[in-house]
């Protein structure tokens, strides 16, 4: 006959095994998703890899299976600091060719991302990255970025908010690609993209930029493979930090922002 204590230990062990199975499956899905994103976008997932290499997840494998296991409460989700998106639909139009350069390379240009979390103003580097700035001038003029959701936030190792994909999946683009530019920008030192940098995402291969870009809210170590083409204003940085403070969906340092970050309107203007 099984004693009450033996039964209690058996139930605890079964509970532990169920937890292990759920955690293993969650890690598998996370690794699969991160690998797909890295392949599609080219931004190295330093933060996610760090969790495995520094032993942060080792606790799961060291828990005593014979002891009673207590469920840890799920971390509370920070309140959404952003407003509801403006009415409107994302455009699905694509183009076969990069638009012809029509900007004045010697002039100053700015881009305003009017988001649900606040305005993010950026001073663009037209002379250093003319084809990139020209592409965003074209896309903004077509309303291509309007009503699009910023689909990715990293909070460990690299610190960026990624936007510019109308599909919201990390795989979308305008149908054409643009070349890398300004990879030796004086702001990039020791493979650090400083806070406030606006840069292009890509597939990891040269000349594969499209419409996706990332905004760096804290100094981030990345290889100089991503076109830096703008600098975020001080007020824009405050918006980025507010978004980052709300965290991301996976808890692993790389996922969708918990904040509802939607670009209601993107505008490029000659100043």
N, C-alpha and C positions, 0 to 999 in steps of 0.2 A: 504494500500500500504506500502511495506517495504521500509524504508528510506535507504539511502546509508550507514549511520552509522550502522544501524541494520544489513544490509547485510554484512558489513565488520566484525562485531562481530560474526555473524553466521559462516562466512567462517573461521574466526580465531578459533572458537570453534571446527568446523569440523576438521581443521588441527591439533589442539591439540589432539582430540580424536584419530586420525590416528596415531599420534606420540605415544600416550599412548599404543595403541594396538601393534605397532611395538616393543616398549620397553618391554612390558609384554611378548610378544612372544620370544624376544631375551633372556630375563632373564630365561624364562622357558626352552629354549633350553640349555642355559648355565648351569642351575642347573642339568638338565638331563645328560648332557655330563660329568660334574664334578663328579656326583654321580657314573657314570659308570666307570670313570677313577679311582676313589678312590677304588671302589670295585675290579677292575682288578689289580691295582698296589699297593695299600696299602699305598701310600704316602699321608698323611693327607692334605687336601686342606685348610690349615689355611688361606691363602691369600684370596681365594674366599669368604670364610665365613665371613671374617673380613669386607668386603664391605657391607654386609647386617647388621651386628651387630653394626657397628659404625655410621650408619645413612648416609653413603655416597650417597645412592640411594634414600633418602627420598625426594629429591627435586622434583622428578617426580610427587609425590602425592600431593605436596603443591602448584603447579603452579596454578595461577588463571585462570580458564577456560574461564572467560569472557573477558580476556585481549588478545590482539593480541600476537600471539606466533611467535617468530623468530627462524628459523632453525639454530642450532649451526653448524659451519663447522666441518667436520670430522677431527680428529687429523691427522696431516701429518705423513706418515710412514717413518721411518728412512731409509736411504739408506742401501742396503744390503752390509755388510762389507766383504763378503766372495766370494770366487772364484767359478767357475762352477765345478760340480763334475767330477771326472775322469771317463773315459769310463769304463763300466762294469756293471754287473747285480748282484743283491742280490741273494744269495743262499737260497734255500728253504729246504735244508736237515734238518732232525731232527733225534734224537736218543732216544731209549727207556730207556737207563740206563745212569746214571752219569758215566763219564769216571773214570777208576781206577787211583788212585793217582800215578803220575809218577814224580812229581817235587821233588827237594831236599828241604825239609822243613827248613833246616839250611842255605840255600843259599839265596842270594839277587836276586830279580827279578824286572824287570821294564816292564811297558807297554807303548807303544807309539801309540797314536791315531793320525794318520796323517789325519787331517780333511781339509775341504775346507776353513776353517777359520784360519788354522795354526795348528802346532803340539801341542798336549797335552800330555806331558810326566808325567808318574805316577810311584812313587816308591811303589811297592806292598808289602803287609804284609804276606809273605809266611808262616812264623812260627806261626802267630796268626790266620790266616784264610787260612789254606793249601788247603782245598777242594774248596774254592771259587777261589783262585789263580790258582789251578790246572785246574778248569773248564775253566777259561778264557785262560789259556795256550793252552788247547785243542781246544777251539772255535776259537781262533786267528789262530792256526795252520791249521784249516780247512777252513779259509777264511770266517767264518760265519758272522763276523761283517763288512766285507768289503762292501762298497757301501751302507751301511745302513744309514738312516736319523735319526738324533736326533729329536724326535717327540714332546718333551714337554719342556717348559720353564716356571718357576714360578717366579714372580717378586714382590710378596706382601706376607709378613708373612713368607714364606719359599722361599729360593733363590737357585733353583737347575736347572740344565740342565739334562734331562733324555734321555737316549739313549739305544741301544742294542736290539731293536725290528726290525727284518727284515721286518715285515709287515708295520711298520710306524704308526700303529694304537694304540699302547699301550696294545695290547692283545697277541702279539706273544711271542714265546719262543722256546727253543731248543728241547722240547719234554720230558726233564727230569727236576727234581728239585734237589736243593742242600740244606743242612741244614744251619741254621743260625750259624754264628761263630763270635767270638770276640765282643760280645755285651757289654762287660764290658771294652772295650778299654779305656786306660787312657786319651785319647783325648776327650772322651765324658763326659762332666761335666754339671750338671744341665740341662740335656736333650737338650744340644746344640750340633749339628753337626757343627764343625768349618769350616770356609772357607778352601777349599783345600781338603776336604774329598771326597774320592771315596767310594760309598756305594751301596749295593744291593737294588733294589726295590723288592717288593713281593706283595702277594695278601691280606696282612693284617693278614694272618695266619702263624704260625711257620713253617719253613721248606719249603717255597714255592718260594724260589729264583730260577731264571732261567738264562736268559741272560741279562735282563734289569738292568741297573744301573743308578745311578745319581751322578752328580758332583756338589758339593756345592761351589758356588762362593761368598757367603756371609754367615756369621754365621746364622744358621737356627735352630729353636726350633722344635724338633721332638722327639717322644718317642724312646728309644733305642731298636728298633725292626728291624733295618736295618743294616746288616753286614757291618762294615767299613773295607775295605780291601786294601786301598791305599791312598797315599797323592800326590796331584798334585804339580808339580814343579812351580817355580815362573813364568817362561815363559808361562807355561800352564794356570796359573791363568790370565795372561794378555789376553790370547785368550778367556777364559770364560767371562771375563768382557766385552770384545768387543762384544761378542754374546749377553750378557745380555743388553748392552746399546742399541742394535737395537730393543729391546722389543719383545712382543709376540702378537699373532694375534687377540685375543679377546678384549684386552684393560681392561680386568677384573683381570689381574694378573696371569692367568693360561691358557696357550694355546700353539699352535705351535710357535716355534721361527720365528720371521720375517727374521732373517738371515738364509741363506741356509746352514745348518749344516749337512754335510754328512761325514761319516768316510770313506775316500778313502781306507785306509789300517790300520788294527790293528795288532800290533806285540808285543808279549811277549818274553822277552829275559832274560836269566840268566846272572847276572853281577858279 
